[in-house]
Amino acid sequence: MTPSALARGALTLAMMACLAPAAAERQEPAPAPDLPLWEAGLFGGAASTPAYPGSEDRSTRALVLPMLIYRGKVLRADRSGIGARLFYSERVELDVGFALSLPARSGDVAARAGMPDLNSLLEFGPRLKVLLAEPTPASRVRLELPLRVPVELRNGFERQGLVFEPRVVLEAADASGRWQADANLGAVFGNARLNGYFYDVAPRYATAARPAYQATGGLMMTRLGLSLSRRISPDWRVFGFTRYDNYSHAANHDSPLFLRNSGLSVGAGFTWTLHRSQARAWE
């Protein structure tokens, strides 16, 4: 990811932070006296993922970035993601969520040789979260229904369709809070434009081994994810994750760029908190 992409993403988040309070419902969340309002430090990690869904090639990256965790009434930036909370009740929450995909250079992906690079996509949009159950005091099961707009960061903020990713999430922790784990199961659907971003082959890029293809909207993958983290001191936490994606029933299985029926992503990293606020968080 380039510095300009990071700057543009930060600008988008800042704009959402300004707009979100005006749209927030008046049903107030409760304070969480055991958590600081904000924490600042460093995040570091490495991950290996498919270059794109269905690719035979992989992308492996390591990075260290500044980390900011903020637990406000409306704007949230924590280990579960970035969002602007618009409505909150005991069982239902509506926020604006964000996601970011890293780029893949076509020169590093044999199937896309000679085609345009796949740039970073910043995704944002409404996300409905419904609490389904609390099996134990330290665990919960919820349904998440995010609808996001992917925006290509290095191409004039060009919009690349829509993505819908319904999933069920199980979160659990031990009584001390040292261990945290989650598992999620869901599916990813994209409209024709988003699928086309990954799977279209325009006639000018067609070859004998890569015929022209126009993608359609529909299922992109089903997904199972697992993650585990452990706090090793008040300031240090380590984590690992794995994610299995199955593409065997994807709508664009016939694309010449579609080469595998499944993909596995793995990663590990750490967070180091350098400063935290005296003010308390809101949950």
ZADO-1210 file (C-alpha; in nm, 4 decimals, padded with zeros to 6 digits):
<atoms>
<atom x="00.0000" y="00.0000" z="00.0000" code="MET" pos="1"/>
<atom x="00.1399" y="00.3394" z="-00.0981" code="THR" pos="2"/>
<atom x="00.1640" y="00.6423" z="00.1342" code="PRO" pos="3"/>
<atom x="-00.0877" y="00.8266" z="-00.0858" code="SER" pos="4"/>
<atom x="-00.3363" y="00.5406" z="-00.0402" code="ALA" pos="5"/>
<atom x="-00.2926" y="00.5613" z="00.3362" code="LEU" pos="6"/>
<atom x="-00.3433" y="00.9371" z="00.3291" code="ALA" pos="7"/>
<atom x="-00.6586" y="00.9104" z="00.1216" code="ARG" pos="8"/>
<atom x="-00.7970" y="00.6424" z="00.3510" code="GLY" pos="9"/>
<atom x="-00.7261" y="00.8593" z="00.6551" code="ALA" pos="10"/>
<atom x="-00.9010" y="01.1531" z="00.4906" code="LEU" pos="11"/>
<atom x="-01.2095" y="00.9421" z="00.4242" code="THR" pos="12"/>
<atom x="-01.2194" y="00.8260" z="00.7865" code="LEU" pos="13"/>
<atom x="-01.1818" y="01.1843" z="00.9082" code="ALA" pos="14"/>
<atom x="-01.4761" y="01.2914" z="00.6945" code="MET" pos="15"/>
<atom x="-01.6897" y="01.0105" z="00.8345" code="MET" pos="16"/>
<atom x="-01.5936" y="01.1126" z="01.1872" code="ALA" pos="17"/>
<atom x="-01.7266" y="01.4627" z="01.1186" code="CYS" pos="18"/>
<atom x="-02.0507" y="01.3417" z="00.9636" code="LEU" pos="19"/>
<atom x="-02.1380" y="01.0557" z="01.1985" code="ALA" pos="20"/>
<atom x="-02.2431" y="01.2482" z="01.5146" code="PRO" pos="21"/>
<atom x="-02.5187" y="01.4306" z="01.3281" code="ALA" pos="22"/>
<atom x="-02.6752" y="01.1004" z="01.2222" code="ALA" pos="23"/>
<atom x="-02.6421" y="00.9174" z="01.5534" code="ALA" pos="24"/>
<atom x="-02.9476" y="00.8004" z="01.7433" code="GLU" pos="25"/>
<atom x="-03.0007" y="00.9330" z="02.0927" code="ARG" pos="26"/>
<atom x="-03.0072" y="00.5949" z="02.2586" code="GLN" pos="27"/>
<atom x="-02.6836" y="00.6175" z="02.4573" code="GLU" pos="28"/>
<atom x="-02.4370" y="00.3306" z="02.5057" code="PRO" pos="29"/>
<atom x="-02.3068" y="00.2662" z="02.8548" code="ALA" pos="30"/>
<atom x="-01.9608" y="00.3641" z="02.9786" code="PRO" pos="31"/>
<atom x="-01.6950" y="00.0945" z="03.0157" code="ALA" pos="32"/>
<atom x="-01.4825" y="00.2069" z="03.3130" code="PRO" pos="33"/>
<atom x="-01.2261" y="-00.0719" z="03.2668" code="ASP" pos="34"/>
<atom x="-01.1224" y="00.0481" z="02.9173" code="LEU" pos="35"/>
<atom x="-00.9508" y="00.3740" z="02.8130" code="PRO" pos="36"/>
<atom x="-01.1190" y="00.6000" z="02.5603" code="LEU" pos="37"/>
<atom x="-00.8143" y="00.5804" z="02.3348" code="TRP" pos="38"/>
<atom x="-00.4867" y="00.3927" z="02.3016" code="GLU" pos="39"/>
<atom x="-00.1939" y="00.4712" z="02.0722" code="ALA" pos="40"/>
<atom x="00.1020" y="00.2568" z="01.9784" code="GLY" pos="41"/>
<atom x="00.2340" y="00.0315" z="01.7035" code="LEU" pos="42"/>
<atom x="00.0879" y="-00.2540" z="01.5034" code="PHE" pos="43"/>
<atom x="00.3093" y="-00.5043" z="01.3246" code="GLY" pos="44"/>
<atom x="00.2323" y="-00.8172" z="01.1322" code="GLY" pos="45"/>
<atom x="00.2820" y="-01.0394" z="00.8302" code="ALA" pos="46"/>
<atom x="00.0260" y="-01.2168" z="00.6154" code="ALA" pos="47"/>
<atom x="00.0117" y="-01.4441" z="00.3141" code="SER" pos="48"/>
<atom x="-00.3035" y="-01.4406" z="00.1006" code="THR" pos="49"/>
<atom x="-00.4160" y="-01.5293" z="-00.2521" code="PRO" pos="50"/>
<atom x="-00.3355" y="-01.2436" z="-00.4926" code="ALA" pos="51"/>
<atom x="-00.7110" y="-01.2278" z="-00.5670" code="TYR" pos="52"/>
<atom x="-01.0005" y="-01.4735" z="-00.5177" code="PRO" pos="53"/>
<atom x="-00.9296" y="-01.7780" z="-00.7335" code="GLY" pos="54"/>
<atom x="-00.5662" y="-01.6918" z="-00.8039" code="SER" pos="55"/>
<atom x="-00.2872" y="-01.9499" z="-00.8174" code="GLU" pos="56"/>
<atom x="-00.0360" y="-01.6877" z="-00.7054" code="ASP" pos="57"/>
<atom x="00.0038" y="-01.5549" z="-00.3546" code="ARG" pos="58"/>
<atom x="00.0840" y="-01.2198" z="-00.2002" code="SER" pos="59"/>
<atom x="00.2950" y="-01.2040" z="00.1163" code="THR" pos="60"/>
<atom x="00.3504" y="-00.8787" z="00.3035" code="ARG" pos="61"/>
<atom x="00.4917" y="-00.7588" z="00.6339" code="ALA" pos="62"/>
<atom x="00.4445" y="-00.4119" z="00.7761" code="LEU" pos="63"/>
<atom x="00.4626" y="-00.1980" z="01.0881" code="VAL" pos="64"/>
<atom x="00.2139" y="00.0884" z="01.1236" code="LEU" pos="65"/>
<atom x="00.1008" y="00.3378" z="01.3865" code="PRO" pos="66"/>
<atom x="-00.1991" y="00.2074" z="01.5824" code="MET" pos="67"/>
<atom x="-00.4878" y="00.4122" z="01.7221" code="LEU" pos="68"/>
<atom x="-00.7750" y="00.2536" z="01.9144" code="ILE" pos="69"/>
<atom x="-01.0682" y="00.4850" z="01.9893" code="TYR" pos="70"/>
<atom x="-01.3851" y="00.3779" z="02.1738" code="ARG" pos="71"/>
<atom x="-01.6213" y="00.6746" z="02.1436" code="GLY" pos="72"/>
<atom x="-01.9988" y="00.6837" z="02.1558" code="LYS" pos="73"/>
<atom x="-02.0172" y="00.7161" z="01.7773" code="VAL" pos="74"/>
<atom x="-01.6753" y="00.6822" z="01.6151" code="LEU" pos="75"/>
<atom x="-01.5078" y="00.3476" z="01.6854" code="ARG" pos="76"/>
<atom x="-01.1623" y="00.2249" z="01.5850" code="ALA" pos="77"/>
<atom x="-01.0639" y="-00.0918" z="01.7686" code="ASP" pos="78"/>
<atom x="-00.9460" y="-00.4480" z="01.7118" code="ARG" pos="79"/>
<atom x="-01.2795" y="-00.5436" z="01.5514" code="SER" pos="80"/>
<atom x="-01.2472" y="-00.2736" z="01.2852" code="GLY" pos="81"/>
<atom x="-01.3270" y="00.0897" z="01.2115" code="ILE" pos="82"/>
<atom x="-01.6788" y="00.2276" z="01.2086" code="GLY" pos="83"/>
<atom x="-01.9135" y="00.5107" z="01.2929" code="ALA" pos="84"/>
<atom x="-02.1906" y="00.3931" z="01.5259" code="ARG" pos="85"/>
<atom x="-02.5298" y="00.5263" z="01.4115" code="LEU" pos="86"/>
<atom x="-02.7621" y="00.3291" z="01.6403" code="PHE" pos="87"/>
<atom x="-02.7015" y="00.1222" z="01.9507" code="TYR" pos="88"/>
<atom x="-02.9274" y="-00.0892" z="02.1673" code="SER" pos="89"/>
<atom x="-02.8786" y="-00.3950" z="02.3861" code="GLU" pos="90"/>
<atom x="-02.9144" y="-00.6367" z="02.0954" code="ARG" pos="91"/>
<atom x="-02.8907" y="-00.4336" z="01.7734" code="VAL" pos="92"/>
<atom x="-02.6220" y="-00.1988" z="01.6447" code="GLU" pos="93"/>
<atom x="-02.5986" y="-00.0091" z="01.3162" code="LEU" pos="94"/>
<atom x="-02.2715" y="00.1501" z="01.2159" code="ASP" pos="95"/>
<atom x="-02.0675" y="00.2533" z="00.9148" code="VAL" pos="96"/>
<atom x="-01.7937" y="-00.0038" z="00.8667" code="GLY" pos="97"/>
<atom x="-01.4683" y="00.0052" z="00.6714" code="PHE" pos="98"/>
<atom x="-01.2434" y="-00.2563" z="00.5133" code="ALA" pos="99"/>
<atom x="-00.9268" y="-00.2363" z="00.3049" code="LEU" pos="100"/>
<atom x="-00.7771" y="-00.4800" z="00.0551" code="SER" pos="101"/>
<atom x="-00.4117" y="-00.4628" z="-00.0448" code="LEU" pos="102"/>
<atom x="-00.2987" y="-00.4408" z="-00.4096" code="PRO" pos="103"/>
<atom x="-00.1684" y="-00.7101" z="-00.6446" code="ALA" pos="104"/>
<atom x="00.0715" y="-00.6243" z="-00.9261" code="ARG" pos="105"/>
<atom x="-00.0164" y="-00.8001" z="-01.2501" code="SER" pos="106"/>
<atom x="00.3546" y="-00.8456" z="-01.3178" code="GLY" pos="107"/>
<atom x="00.3652" y="-01.0783" z="-01.0165" code="ASP" pos="108"/>
<atom x="00.0536" y="-01.2757" z="-01.1182" code="VAL" pos="109"/>
<atom x="00.1037" y="-01.5018" z="-01.4202" code="ALA" pos="110"/>
<atom x="-00.2655" y="-01.5199" z="-01.5156" code="ALA" pos="111"/>
<atom x="-00.2893" y="-01.1372" z="-01.5317" code="ARG" pos="112"/>
<atom x="00.0335" y="-01.0711" z="-01.7242" code="ALA" pos="113"/>
<atom x="-00.0100" y="-00.7608" z="-01.9388" code="GLY" pos="114"/>
<atom x="-00.3347" y="-00.6582" z="-01.7661" code="MET" pos="115"/>
<atom x="-00.3876" y="-00.3599" z="-01.5328" code="PRO" pos="116"/>
<atom x="-00.2796" y="-00.3973" z="-01.1710" code="ASP" pos="117"/>
<atom x="-00.5354" y="-00.4642" z="-00.8998" code="LEU" pos="118"/>
<atom x="-00.5133" y="-00.1590" z="-00.6731" code="ASN" pos="119"/>
<atom x="-00.6104" y="-00.1249" z="-00.3080" code="SER" pos="120"/>
<atom x="-00.9850" y="-00.1118" z="-00.2484" code="LEU" pos="121"/>
<atom x="-01.1228" y="00.0912" z="00.0412" code="LEU" pos="122"/>
<atom x="-01.4677" y="-00.0453" z="00.1278" code="GLU" pos="123"/>
<atom x="-01.7217" y="00.1441" z="00.3384" code="PHE" pos="124"/>
<atom x="-02.0939" y="00.1267" z="00.4052" code="GLY" pos="125"/>
<atom x="-02.3650" y="00.0418" z="00.6590" code="PRO" pos="126"/>
<atom x="-02.3293" y="-00.2649" z="00.8811" code="ARG" pos="127"/>
<atom x="-02.6119" y="-00.4114" z="01.0893" code="LEU" pos="128"/>
<atom x="-02.5049" y="-00.6251" z="01.3874" code="LYS" pos="129"/>
<atom x="-02.7620" y="-00.8354" z="01.5744" code="VAL" pos="130"/>
<atom x="-02.6825" y="-01.0181" z="01.8992" code="LEU" pos="131"/>
<atom x="-02.8150" y="-01.3743" z="01.8651" code="LEU" pos="132"/>
<atom x="-02.6995" y="-01.5364" z="02.1893" code="ALA" pos="133"/>
<atom x="-02.4644" y="-01.5104" z="02.4874" code="GLU" pos="134"/>
<atom x="-02.3729" y="-01.8715" z="02.5692" code="PRO" pos="135"/>
<atom x="-02.1522" y="-01.7618" z="02.8613" code="THR" pos="136"/>
<atom x="-02.0753" y="-01.4281" z="03.0297" code="PRO" pos="137"/>
<atom x="-01.7552" y="-01.4084" z="02.8227" code="ALA" pos="138"/>
<atom x="-01.8922" y="-01.5173" z="02.4843" code="SER" pos="139"/>
<atom x="-02.1490" y="-01.3991" z="02.2330" code="ARG" pos="140"/>
<atom x="-02.2863" y="-01.4918" z="01.8921" code="VAL" pos="141"/>
<atom x="-02.3963" y="-01.2220" z="01.6516" code="ARG" pos="142"/>
<atom x="-02.5167" y="-01.1822" z="01.2952" code="LEU" pos="143"/>
<atom x="-02.3422" y="-00.9175" z="01.0854" code="GLU" pos="144"/>
<atom x="-02.4927" y="-00.7780" z="00.7627" code="LEU" pos="145"/>
<atom x="-02.2473" y="-00.5332" z="00.5997" code="PRO" pos="146"/>
<atom x="-02.3132" y="-00.3692" z="00.2616" code="LEU" pos="147"/>
<atom x="-02.0039" y="-00.1854" z="00.1371" code="ARG" pos="148"/>
<atom x="-01.8963" y="00.0261" z="-00.1598" code="VAL" pos="149"/>
<atom x="-01.5405" y="-00.0556" z="-00.2766" code="PRO" pos="150"/>
<atom x="-01.3435" y="00.2474" z="-00.3979" code="VAL" pos="151"/>
<atom x="-01.0181" y="00.2078" z="-00.5908" code="GLU" pos="152"/>
<atom x="-00.7614" y="00.4268" z="-00.4164" code="LEU" pos="153"/>
<atom x="-00.5061" y="00.4756" z="-00.6949" code="ARG" pos="154"/>
<atom x="-00.7477" y="00.5472" z="-00.9799" code="ASN" pos="155"/>
<atom x="-00.9207" y="00.8712" z="-00.8841" code="GLY" pos="156"/>
<atom x="-01.1449" y="00.7077" z="-00.6235" code="PHE" pos="157"/>
<atom x="-01.3282" y="00.5127" z="-00.8928" code="GLU" pos="158"/>
<atom x="-01.6144" y="00.3102" z="-00.7450" code="ARG" pos="159"/>
<atom x="-01.5951" y="-00.0640" z="-00.8102" code="GLN" pos="160"/>
<atom x="-01.9473" y="-00.1858" z="-00.7438" code="GLY" pos="161"/>
<atom x="-02.0985" y="-00.3275" z="-00.4254" code="LEU" pos="162"/>
<atom x="-02.0141" y="-00.6114" z="-00.1862" code="VAL" pos="163"/>
<atom x="-02.2483" y="-00.7829" z="00.0619" code="PHE" pos="164"/>
<atom x="-02.0881" y="-01.0082" z="00.3249" code="GLU" pos="165"/>
<atom x="-02.3382" y="-01.1662" z="00.5669" code="PRO" pos="166"/>
<atom x="-02.1743" y="-01.3708" z="00.8397" code="ARG" pos="167"/>
<atom x="-02.2230" y="-01.5245" z="01.1833" code="VAL" pos="168"/>
<atom x="-01.9537" y="-01.4423" z="01.4384" code="VAL" pos="169"/>
<atom x="-01.8702" y="-01.6221" z="01.7640" code="LEU" pos="170"/>
<atom x="-01.6522" y="-01.4252" z="02.0075" code="GLU" pos="171"/>
<atom x="-01.5106" y="-01.5698" z="02.3285" code="ALA" pos="172"/>
<atom x="-01.2593" y="-01.4754" z="02.5976" code="ALA" pos="173"/>
<atom x="-01.1272" y="-01.6223" z="02.9187" code="ASP" pos="174"/>
<atom x="-01.2239" y="-01.4729" z="03.2536" code="ALA" pos="175"/>
<atom x="-00.8982" y="-01.2775" z="03.2830" code="SER" pos="176"/>
<atom x="-00.9232" y="-01.1250" z="02.9356" code="GLY" pos="177"/>
<atom x="-00.5769" y="-01.2502" z="02.8425" code="ARG" pos="178"/>
<atom x="-00.7081" y="-01.4790" z="02.5688" code="TRP" pos="179"/>
<atom x="-00.9546" y="-01.3690" z="02.3021" code="GLN" pos="180"/>
<atom x="-01.0803" y="-01.5774" z="02.0124" code="ALA" pos="181"/>
<atom x="-01.3369" y="-01.5506" z="01.7375" code="ASP" pos="182"/>
<atom x="-01.4714" y="-01.7675" z="01.4601" code="ALA" pos="183"/>
<atom x="-01.6859" y="-01.6501" z="01.1712" code="ASN" pos="184"/>
<atom x="-01.8722" y="-01.8197" z="00.8900" code="LEU" pos="185"/>
<atom x="-02.0232" y="-01.6314" z="00.5994" code="GLY" pos="186"/>
<atom x="-02.0459" y="-01.5613" z="00.2285" code="ALA" pos="187"/>
<atom x="-01.9339" y="-01.2783" z="00.0014" code="VAL" pos="188"/>
<atom x="-02.1497" y="-01.1515" z="-00.2854" code="PHE" pos="189"/>
<atom x="-02.0446" y="-00.8928" z="-00.5434" code="GLY" pos="190"/>
<atom x="-02.2351" y="-00.7189" z="-00.8193" code="ASN" pos="191"/>
<atom x="-02.1229" y="-00.7409" z="-01.1829" code="ALA" pos="192"/>
<atom x="-01.8874" y="-00.4452" z="-01.1540" code="ARG" pos="193"/>
<atom x="-01.7005" y="-00.5792" z="-00.8533" code="LEU" pos="194"/>
<atom x="-01.6728" y="-00.9288" z="-01.0002" code="ASN" pos="195"/>
<atom x="-01.5598" y="-00.7677" z="-01.3239" code="GLY" pos="196"/>
<atom x="-01.2769" y="-00.5913" z="-01.1412" code="TYR" pos="197"/>
<atom x="-01.1269" y="-00.9319" z="-01.0605" code="PHE" pos="198"/>
<atom x="-01.2453" y="-01.1546" z="-01.3468" code="TYR" pos="199"/>
<atom x="-01.3139" y="-00.9469" z="-01.6622" code="ASP" pos="200"/>
<atom x="-01.0816" y="-00.9977" z="-01.9581" code="VAL" pos="201"/>
<atom x="-01.1309" y="-00.7141" z="-02.2067" code="ALA" pos="202"/>
<atom x="-01.0822" y="-00.8093" z="-02.5749" code="PRO" pos="203"/>
<atom x="-00.7577" y="-00.6068" z="-02.5924" code="ARG" pos="204"/>
<atom x="-00.6088" y="-00.8266" z="-02.3158" code="TYR" pos="205"/>
<atom x="-00.7315" y="-01.1567" z="-02.4602" code="ALA" pos="206"/>
<atom x="-00.4787" y="-01.4192" z="-02.5706" code="THR" pos="207"/>
<atom x="-00.4993" y="-01.7766" z="-02.6981" code="ALA" pos="208"/>
<atom x="-00.4722" y="-01.8984" z="-02.3377" code="ALA" pos="209"/>
<atom x="-00.6850" y="-01.6189" z="-02.1894" code="ARG" pos="210"/>
<atom x="-01.0051" y="-01.5590" z="-02.3911" code="PRO" pos="211"/>
<atom x="-01.2184" y="-01.2495" z="-02.3436" code="ALA" pos="212"/>
<atom x="-01.4655" y="-01.2731" z="-02.0568" code="TYR" pos="213"/>
<atom x="-01.7327" y="-01.0508" z="-01.9015" code="GLN" pos="214"/>
<atom x="-01.8199" y="-01.1197" z="-01.5385" code="ALA" pos="215"/>
<atom x="-02.1673" y="-01.1343" z="-01.3852" code="THR" pos="216"/>
<atom x="-02.2854" y="-01.0518" z="-01.0362" code="GLY" pos="217"/>
<atom x="-02.3350" y="-01.3180" z="-00.7707" code="GLY" pos="218"/>
<atom x="-02.1543" y="-01.5291" z="-00.5146" code="LEU" pos="219"/>
<atom x="-01.7802" y="-01.4716" z="-00.4879" code="MET" pos="220"/>
<atom x="-01.6957" y="-01.7142" z="-00.2060" code="MET" pos="221"/>
<atom x="-01.7982" y="-01.8757" z="00.1194" code="THR" pos="222"/>
<atom x="-01.5630" y="-01.8013" z="00.4066" code="ARG" pos="223"/>
<atom x="-01.4536" y="-01.9489" z="00.7395" code="LEU" pos="224"/>
<atom x="-01.2239" y="-01.7442" z="00.9605" code="GLY" pos="225"/>
<atom x="-01.0523" y="-01.8104" z="01.2932" code="LEU" pos="226"/>
<atom x="-00.8374" y="-01.5815" z="01.5076" code="SER" pos="227"/>
<atom x="-00.6711" y="-01.5989" z="01.8473" code="LEU" pos="228"/>
<atom x="-00.4934" y="-01.3340" z="02.0506" code="SER" pos="229"/>
<atom x="-00.3187" y="-01.3234" z="02.3868" code="ARG" pos="230"/>
<atom x="-00.2267" y="-01.0294" z="02.6063" code="ARG" pos="231"/>
<atom x="00.1223" y="-01.0931" z="02.7384" code="ILE" pos="232"/>
<atom x="00.1433" y="-00.7657" z="02.9348" code="SER" pos="233"/>
<atom x="-00.0731" y="-00.4540" z="02.9778" code="PRO" pos="234"/>
<atom x="00.0973" y="-00.3059" z="02.6705" code="ASP" pos="235"/>
<atom x="00.1717" y="-00.6069" z="02.4479" code="TRP" pos="236"/>
<atom x="-00.0655" y="-00.8393" z="02.2670" code="ARG" pos="237"/>
<atom x="00.0144" y="-01.1043" z="02.0036" code="VAL" pos="238"/>
<atom x="-00.2322" y="-01.2572" z="01.7599" code="PHE" pos="239"/>
<atom x="-00.2690" y="-01.5013" z="01.4743" code="GLY" pos="240"/>
<atom x="-00.5399" y="-01.5733" z="01.2201" code="PHE" pos="241"/>
<atom x="-00.6323" y="-01.8089" z="00.9405" code="THR" pos="242"/>
<atom x="-00.9070" y="-01.7805" z="00.6809" code="ARG" pos="243"/>
<atom x="-01.0347" y="-02.0421" z="00.4375" code="TYR" pos="244"/>
<atom x="-01.2237" y="-01.9249" z="00.1275" code="ASP" pos="245"/>
<atom x="-01.4146" y="-02.1664" z="-00.0959" code="ASN" pos="246"/>
<atom x="-01.4832" y="-02.0524" z="-00.4535" code="TYR" pos="247"/>
<atom x="-01.6257" y="-02.3733" z="-00.5988" code="SER" pos="248"/>
<atom x="-01.9773" y="-02.2277" z="-00.6374" code="HIS" pos="249"/>
<atom x="-01.8679" y="-01.8776" z="-00.7418" code="ALA" pos="250"/>
<atom x="-02.0703" y="-01.7052" z="-01.0130" code="ALA" pos="251"/>
<atom x="-01.7637" y="-01.6465" z="-01.2335" code="ASN" pos="252"/>
<atom x="-01.6058" y="-01.9883" z="-01.2133" code="HIS" pos="253"/>
<atom x="-01.5702" y="-01.9862" z="-01.5957" code="ASP" pos="254"/>
<atom x="-01.3407" y="-01.6825" z="-01.6076" code="SER" pos="255"/>
<atom x="-00.9943" y="-01.7653" z="-01.7479" code="PRO" pos="256"/>
<atom x="-00.8550" y="-01.5794" z="-01.4436" code="LEU" pos="257"/>
<atom x="-01.0299" y="-01.8236" z="-01.2099" code="PHE" pos="258"/>
<atom x="-00.7750" y="-02.0979" z="-01.1429" code="LEU" pos="259"/>
<atom x="-00.8384" y="-02.2411" z="-00.7946" code="ARG" pos="260"/>
<atom x="-01.1470" y="-02.3558" z="-00.6042" code="ASN" pos="261"/>
<atom x="-01.0186" y="-02.2482" z="-00.2639" code="SER" pos="262"/>
<atom x="-00.7707" y="-02.0193" z="-00.0953" code="GLY" pos="263"/>
<atom x="-00.6062" y="-02.0022" z="00.2455" code="LEU" pos="264"/>
<atom x="-00.4856" y="-01.6873" z="00.4203" code="SER" pos="265"/>
<atom x="-00.2664" y="-01.6894" z="00.7310" code="VAL" pos="266"/>
<atom x="-00.1050" y="-01.4194" z="00.9386" code="GLY" pos="267"/>
<atom x="00.0417" y="-01.3222" z="01.2742" code="ALA" pos="268"/>
<atom x="00.1376" y="-01.0014" z="01.4461" code="GLY" pos="269"/>
<atom x="00.1510" y="-00.7862" z="01.7571" code="PHE" pos="270"/>
<atom x="00.0206" y="-00.4634" z="01.9049" code="THR" pos="271"/>
<atom x="00.2246" y="-00.2441" z="02.1388" code="TRP" pos="272"/>
<atom x="00.0431" y="00.0258" z="02.3331" code="THR" pos="273"/>
<atom x="00.2624" y="00.3267" z="02.4108" code="LEU" pos="274"/>
<atom x="00.0009" y="00.5685" z="02.5497" code="HIS" pos="275"/>
<atom x="-00.3564" y="00.5426" z="02.6762" code="ARG" pos="276"/>
<atom x="-00.6051" y="00.8010" z="02.7964" code="SER" pos="277"/>
<atom x="-00.7254" y="00.8611" z="03.1487" code="GLN" pos="278"/>
<atom x="-01.0752" y="00.9164" z="03.0070" code="ALA" pos="279"/>
<atom x="-01.2881" y="00.6023" z="02.9965" code="ARG" pos="280"/>
<atom x="-01.4378" y="00.4296" z="02.6931" code="ALA" pos="281"/>
<atom x="-01.7969" y="00.3900" z="02.5836" code="TRP" pos="282"/>
<atom x="-01.9407" y="00.0492" z="02.4981" code="GLU" pos="283"/>
</atoms>
